[in-house]
Amino acid sequence: HELTFNANPLADANDHREMHSLPRDENASYYEFEKIVLGRQNECVSWSAHSSCTKDFYVYVYTRVGERKFLCCNPRCDRAASGPYVSSYKEETVKEGGVDVER
């Protein structure tokens, strides 16, 4: 199944922004994905090797794009048109060997 990361893939995010008269932006999202068909299930995986299941077996390949941030796509949000961007990760400081390290 397709994963969701609390944001739409880049193309979908930009389509949504455009539909609501917001400018397209290379940082509208922080990922894109591609669905790749590996073949028929009975040809690709051992648990289906002797079955008659001929449904496609596929994987999703996710790629980070842009920076680790994205724009809000809510047309009622003041920040949606020009930012600031929303971080796609949470920074934290941890102690490693008695030293503060940012992650």
C-alpha positions in Angstrom: 0.0 0.0 0.0 1.0 3.5 -0.6 2.4 5.3 2.5 1.4 8.8 3.5 3.8 11.1 5.2 1.5 13.8 6.4 1.9 15.5 3.0 1.0 14.8 -0.6 3.6 13.9 -3.2 5.1 16.9 -5.0 2.9 16.6 -8.2 -0.3 16.1 -6.2 0.5 19.0 -3.8 1.2 21.3 -6.7 -2.1 20.3 -8.4 -3.9 20.9 -5.2 -2.3 24.3 -4.8 -3.1 25.3 -8.4 -6.7 24.2 -7.9 -7.0 26.7 -5.1 -5.2 29.5 -6.9 -2.0 29.1 -4.9 1.4 29.2 -6.8 3.1 26.0 -7.7 6.4 25.6 -5.7 9.3 23.1 -5.9 8.9 22.9 -2.1 5.2 22.2 -2.1 6.2 18.7 -0.8 9.3 16.9 0.2 8.9 13.6 -1.6 7.6 12.0 -4.8 7.0 8.3 -5.5 6.8 5.9 -8.3 4.8 2.6 -8.4 6.7 -0.1 -10.1 5.2 -3.4 -11.3 7.6 -6.3 -10.7 5.5 -8.9 -12.5 2.7 -11.3 -11.7 2.4 -12.5 -8.1 2.8 -16.2 -9.1 6.0 -15.3 -10.9 7.6 -12.9 -8.3 7.0 -14.2 -4.8 7.6 -17.7 -3.4 4.3 -17.9 -1.5 2.5 -17.6 -4.8 4.8 -19.7 -6.9 2.3 -22.5 -7.4 -0.9 -20.5 -7.3 -3.0 -19.2 -10.1 -2.8 -15.6 -8.7 -1.9 -13.4 -11.7 -2.4 -10.1 -10.0 0.4 -7.6 -10.4 3.0 -7.5 -7.7 4.3 -4.0 -7.2 6.5 -1.8 -5.0 6.6 1.9 -4.3 9.9 3.8 -4.6 10.0 7.1 -2.6 12.4 9.9 -3.3 13.1 12.9 -1.2 12.9 16.1 -3.3 13.9 19.6 -2.4 14.6 20.5 1.1 13.2 18.9 4.3 10.3 21.3 4.3 7.0 21.8 2.5 4.4 24.5 2.0 0.9 24.4 3.6 -1.7 23.6 0.9 -4.7 24.8 2.8 -6.2 27.7 0.7 -7.5 29.3 3.9 -4.0 29.4 5.5 -2.2 32.7 5.4 1.2 30.8 5.2 0.1 28.7 2.2 1.0 31.2 -0.5 4.4 32.4 0.6 5.5 30.5 3.7 7.0 30.1 6.1 7.7 26.5 5.2 6.7 23.6 7.5 9.5 21.3 8.5 9.2 17.7 7.5 11.2 16.5 10.5 11.7 17.4 14.1 15.1 18.5 15.3 16.2 17.4 18.7 19.3 17.6 20.8 20.6 14.4 22.4 23.6 13.6 24.6 26.1 11.3 23.2 29.2 10.7 25.3 28.4 13.8 27.4 28.2 16.0 24.3 25.1 17.6 22.9 24.4 16.4 19.3 21.7 17.9 17.1 19.7 15.5 14.9 
